[in-house]
């Protein structure tokens, strides 16, 4: 669910203080997108929101969530609005929980 090697690599690259800021910013921005994401906004808006979430998720190691976003992004890009947004949102919430648990436990550097 979480690519801990990516998390640790990012922490090593930017340092612990900047890492905490990046995590906070990602979670704030992702929370906002998750709250507004909707197929009713149209395919292009859905594609853009999923693209943003995918990129941020990959950067922070949320690998399963990134995969759901990528699948939805591809579907929206082709005009398919039947993206399972409940699955996307559930994956995000599960990833956040796993990340928080991992950072406070065994996976923290």
Secondary structure, DSSP 4 states (H G I P E B T S, - for coil): ---HHHHHHHHHHH-HHHHHHHHHHHHHHHHHHHHH--GGG-HHHHHHHHHHHHHHHHHHT-HHHHHHHHHHHHHHHTT-----HHHHHHHHHHHHHHHHHHHHTTT--
